């Protein structure tokens, strides 16, 4: 029985026998669609009927290798953490949302009680439960359950795909905040993947007047220019250290050690390097450059309190997320979605529509 058939129409409650489809990773390179019980919202939670899920590089990495660092897929796992849909049912005590309301899902729910959470840094909560991070299931499924405070209402002017991509946009917002990007900033973005491309748009929205993007993919460099880059650098033939004006802020989105080291050398004195892309566990750092120029080097880990800004920017037309979508797939095509990037160099962001 489909998930829709198990829903009692008009009540917002899921029938006792409701089942749904979910795309499940059983091991590296092994994805199947399974029938599962629809999850029930507990106190303070809502069930969301998933309309769109973006495919992230982390999903592809789990598919290829079955692990990322210390996070290992030891039992079947549902991938996908960039999700949006509509509220299907309310758990006890939820009054902030209504059945049928469209929402974007913030996929990490912290414990809300630890010192990091109480300090406002809930992205650093040691007990974070994050979608598609073992052993927490993600959103390649027809329904998910999430804490009501992390289901963010979105206006009708934002498409389902864009609502799902508020998650990677939040990464760009957090990076720009960490780099203190503001009016008149000179910014260098290394890596024109989805995170680099949203970072370009956020930097522009935050007031940056010079935004240089470096990559090896000509198609992505062209898209970066369309989305607000004032200059692009083809890293196959040019170096960011040769820019006529050194940037004040580096948003390093490639995760490539050599690109990172070169970009740090390109920074102006008192510049700020924000390391966003995930590469190897260790990075050779040009320490003399960091010391002599008094550079700030910081990492980023997900985001905190970014969804209101993301919704406002997309809703106002300041950022275009739909432009990033280069392919859509059904739930039973999740494996094709996970491997789209290796088949097509022009692929940027693909999404899965679990209801199709």
Buried (B, 14 or more C-beta within 10 A) or exposed (E): EEBEEBBEEEEBBBBEEBBBBBBBBBEEEEBEBBEBBBBBBEEBBBBBBBBBBBBBBBBBBBBEEBBBEEBEBEEBBBBBBBBBBBBBBBBEEBEEBEBEBBBBBBBBBBEEEBEBBEEEBBBBBEEBBBBBBBEBBBBBBBBBBBBBBBBBBBEEEBBBBBBBBBBBBBBBBBBBBBBEBEEEBBBBBBBBBBBBBBBBBBBBBBEBEBBBBBBBBBBBBBBBBEBBBBBBBEBEEEEBEEBEEBBBBBBBBBBBBEBBBBBBBBBBEEBBBBBBBBBEEEBEBBEEBBEEBEBBBEEBEBBBBBBEBBBEBBBEEBBBBEBBBBBBBBBBBBBBBBBBBEEEEEBBBBBBBBBE
